[in-house]
Amino acid sequence: MDMSAAEIKRAASAQPQSSSPAEPNGSEILVRCLQAEGVKFLWGYPGGAVLYIYDALYKQDSIEHVLVRHEQAAVHAADGYARATGNVGVALVTSGPGVTNAVTGIATAYMDSIPMVIITGQVPTPAIGLDAFQECDTVGITRPIVKHNFLVKDVRDLALTLKKAFHIARTGRPGPVVVDIPKDVSLKTTPFHYPATVEMRSYNPARKGHGGQIRKAVQLLLAAKRPYIYTGGGVVLGNAAAELRELVNLLGYPCTNTLMGLGSMPASDPKFLGMLGMHGTYEANMTMQNCDVLLAVGARFDDRVIGNPKHFASVERKIVHIDIDPSSISKRVKVDIPIVGDVKDVLQELIAQIKEAQAKPDVQALSAWWGQINEWRKRECLKYKNSTEVIKPQYVVETLCELTKGRDTYITSDVGQHQMWAAQFYRFEEPRRWINSGGLGTMGVGLPYAMGIKLAKPESDVFCVTGEGSIQMCIQELSTCQQYKTPVKIVSLNNRYLGMVRQWQELDYGGRYSHSYMDALPDFVKLAEAYGHVGLLVEKPSDVEPALREAIKLKDRTVFLDIRTDPTENVWPMVQAGKGISEMLLGSEDL
């Protein structure tokens, strides 16, 4: 490593520190590439392997670098930005521990198909493989959790590699792409050219669905007696909410969203049955299990949605599955009509063919189907017993929803009971307003997500609904909020437990609450104030609404609401592990 450092020092002294415009160094090339891609924000944390890159960032002012307090938060913040805007999120970390600290954020984005480019520093090329200081095999470590990754060993390849990285990240099924840049590559010079377009023979994702398959789908949908439209995060990521709404209104069919798809159908639409799955509504799950034709759009039939695949397959139904990723089709559930393509393009073609078709939906059968669905709705599965003595977490979310109605509001969450209550009781009317970790279920994302969104949407209200367990995973980012003036509102449903763990321990482990009680919690109000923010302690139900109103009124301040909620409250409905989606527990009376 000493020899490599000396080589870099000699190379640095052999040329001007500020390269000529005709021959920029790798770091300046990187910055120019980011500018060409329209990058406005970059979240990162400096270290030895990326100091030339940070020097190049210092010399420009079109990209705002946000200094986080932990590399995991850098990736989460860029991820939240990408989810809310649809743009590619960009993060920058150094080699070794910088990369390994970023791994959780990369895996989180990968599981939810979020378009991101993560730039990682690497030790100089001569030192790679020699166990140099702060060296790790970035390509090897991240290979299972990225859409693709690159190690750039020649500065002449850097611009084209970055063009490929952004192209891969945002096209097809989106995902994170890692670009690993050795320190000497960030220093060496070469003429700069950023290609306007890029073509890769091995990467050519389909956009248009097969016309014949779409015609078959139309025939099946129009002949259905008990139809259902099931949509996931692919509709949000594919910006296809308008097309989905047009299709649902055209057919008059019931529709459900997964956790990641919430907002693609307005919660106020009577044709929307709510979220389905492990903590979905009774009507959404029963309709899923009993339909005769299922249209799945941008969803992957994951275990939290359909429960036990054998139970799901016990009822015969025809399935049409639209997805940009062919590997997602028939992965867990065998489908009858696969359609590979961009969901927006396929839905547009599907709608056009339905309008041109001679056949129409069976009005009588559809009326009877809606009659059955409305019977299921009468169970009022989300009903809970409110209290004037103890704060119910559902009441907090309902109140927040009511107070932000009509406002441009983004809700982030961490993972656990509070996440499910937010999904159940906050009624999302638009896509990209609900930002949470679905596939990986990552605690600690809520605050960094909120920071990333607030930078992109400074005039919007951004609330982080969290718990006292999750918020402590990235709580140091309160410092970042202060430095970069991102006034988010943190709604911590503090029940003194790792709530979802406690709930499972109550139901499946005989009430043996092994290490799920949170002892020695900090004074969150004083902690928020120590970081320069406003802290509010809320202990009575009557104080919930005034506290939320105060937080909204303090538009230019980050506010931490420590809301002490009922520690015994559980999330209902619930489908236990190994059960089918119609085998729901609707409350403690079902135990």
C-alpha angles and dihedrals in degrees: 000000000000091000091049092050090050091050090053091049092051091048090050093051092047093064138036114275089230108055122216115262090247093056110033120177123245093267092053089046089053091052092048090050091052090049090050089053091053095246110172102171132039122185117204156125124233128235139157098281094054102039093109088054091050089050089055091048089052090060096057136057107195095085118057112215115208115207107214125191097237132024092234088062091050091061093041092051092049088047093052090049090052094048093051098042105028089232125123111271116220129205132178125205136165128246128281112006090016088063096041091049088054095051096089091052092048092049090048091055092044094054091051096041096242119171108240142147115208115194113203130189119231135192115265114289095249089056097049110119095016096097090251121183110290093002124147134159096258095175092050096044095049099037095098093047104046136070087229140336137204136201108203109209098165123051088216088067096049102090095046091046092054090048089053091046094056092043093052093044096055104033131074110358100355122233147148120291122196121212111193113201121190115221095245091052089055088056104042119093134230137155111281124237124157112196118232092218137011133209126195119188092207095049119056112135117200119247106175118064121230108273094217092052091050090052090052090050092052092052092049094047094049092048093050121121096188106024127177134185114212118187135181143183091300090076090055095043091045092051088235101134092111091053092047092052091048091051094048092048092045093054101029090223126151116259136198134187130212120231089270094046099055113133096030086099116037111252088222093060110106090218089063112092097190130248118330133210137053093350097018127125122282092239094049093051097042090049090050092052096045105039120113097207122033124191109199115193122186093338131118107208090240124184094261090056107043101020112202109019091211091056090047091050092050090085115062115233139149115245130203112191123193116189139147090222114068091197090065094058116094088356095127103359125036111239130202102212115030117192117187114198148087106310093224093053094043094049090050090053092044091053092048092052093047090053091050095045120108093215122077132198116281100259095194095049091045091051091052090047092052088049090058092045091052089052089056089048090059089072087077090209095184094054113123136178109254122208140209090205105051130027113251112211092220089058091054092054093044090051092048089051092051094047094050096044110132092014124110096253135170121197121201124182141186121223129284138047093333089056092055093045090051091050092047102041106029105081108217115204099177136039124255092031094100112067119181143130108265113165101033097031095218120190115215099037098107101079097042089046089053092049092052093048095046092055090052095040106032094164095051127089110247119194126184111206105199146144132244089255100049097041092060092060093073101010091129087076088079082083091056090050089056096047096047098035098238101158102200125165118234116204106190114191095206111195095153090241139090082248104200091044089050091049092053090045090053094049104033107020103049095257093297099150098199110188095328098114114093108227125183097022116182124246095263093194092056090042092054090047091049088059090050098260138115118267124196126187114208118189105153129063090231090060097054098084096043090049093050090047090051091051092051091047091054090071097165099044133078106237126198113201111196099198114186106216136185106287092205098056117118133198112253139222097044134176110204122224113282094019129113122253094253091054094084132163107219096185146333089290088070093059 
